[in-house]
Amino acid sequence: MLFEVLDSLDAATTGRSLRLISQFAMPEDVCRGVNESDACHRQGLANLARSSLSRDNVFGDNTVGQLAGQTLVL
């Protein structure tokens, strides 16, 4: 999941003062559940089947410990 950090609500709505763009990993079962829960997300199931964190261009070269630290615990 990609996220952005901005200075204020005004900055968020105008696209100014971006402080940080980053991302964190979501557990596969959570991603699958979101994609299965709503028809507008069904294409996400096909995308999920073609990808994995181990093949991801951001997370793929991380150690098991690094990946654990970057994955949300829900």
N, C-alpha and C positions, 0 to 999 in steps of 0.2 A: 504494500500500500504506500503510495506516494503522499507526502504531506508537505505543506509550506508553513513557515512561521513568518508572520508579519507584525508590524508595530501596533496596529489598531484595526478596528472594524472598518474604518474609512479606508485604510490602506488595503485591506482585503477586498473591498468592493470596487476600488479604483485600480488595483494592480500595482500600487506604488509601495516602495519601502520594503521589498522582500528581503528578509534577513537570512532565511535558510530554506533549502529544499532538501529533503531527505526521504528515506523510506524505511519501512520495517517489514519483516516477513509475517505472514498470517499462517497459522496451522492449516494444513491441507483439508482437514475435516471441516473447519470453519468455512473455508472458501467453497467447498462442495455444498455445504448446507445453504449458504447464501445463494449460490447459483441454482440450487434445486427449489428454493422457496418462492421464487417469483419468475414468471414466464419471461419477463424482460431481461433476465440474467441467464437464460438457458444457453446462449452461445458461449458463455463463460465456462460451461462444462467441457465443451470441445477444446477450448483454450487450455483449461486445466489439464486435460488428458495429454496434450502435446508438450506441456512444460513441467518443470519441477525446480525446486530450489537448487538442486545439484547442477542443473544446466543453466540456471539464471546467470545473466552477465554481471549482476551485482553480487549475488550471494554464492555463486557456484564455486568460488575458490576459497571460501571460508572453512575454517576447521569446524568440527562438530560443536565445540565450545563457543566459538564466535557466532555460529548460526543460532545456537540456543539463546545467546544474549540478545540477538536481533529479532527474535520471534516473540510476538505477544503471547502472554499466558492469560487465557480467559477463564 
